[in-house]
Amino acid sequence: QEMLYDRDVGPMQVVNCCIKRNDMDANWKVLCLDHVLKFEGFLDAIDNPRSKFTTAEAIVGNKLSLGDIFTPEALRNSPGCWDAHWAPLSHWRLEPKFYVALNFVGHLETARRDIRRLLEKLSSDAWEKFGASGWGKYGNESMFESSSTVNHASKKASAQLHEYYTSKDIEERVDKIYEDDYENEHLSLWRVPIGEVESFYNT
């Protein structure tokens, strides 16, 4: 899953989350904002760990009693900054009782492959009739073959993966955050190792 993250400005939702965590301490806010500009810092802000503070750094509502010192560990061990842009789909998008009604899930990154899969589910000749040709600027392409939105999403995600996923630990953290989605049989999500992503999207 591609999260809405920009290394130059950071996700505004996380920026606001940083400010709300300790809105009385300017130093804490500055250090927090600097930290979340890094992808690992972003994960520290959005993750929601099972463990809770057992020290004087107690959680008070959604704010932290952290004194004057910001540490990545403090942010990492605090309640995750929830937002629909990156929250696991299984946690908010659809009530579990409705999952059985899902019979197709497509992904922007693999739209060309998925639209063909959808049309072929509808009818054996639907792809040839409606998807194989007649699209693009000159009407000589298949559906989503040169879609700027789709190509931008897949190329951007692929190009940034190795920049952000700099260790196996980071990859495992993301897998853990979205574990419930991966385990949800109705969402059709694949666990693709970072080293295999480019070949996966290009097939």
Helices and strands as residue ranges (DSSP letters): H 12-21, H 26-36, H 39-46, E 59-60, E 63-64, H 72-76, G 89-91, G 96-101, G 108-110, H 111-122, H 126-126, I 127-131, H 148-164, H 168-177, H 179-183, G 194-196, H 197-202
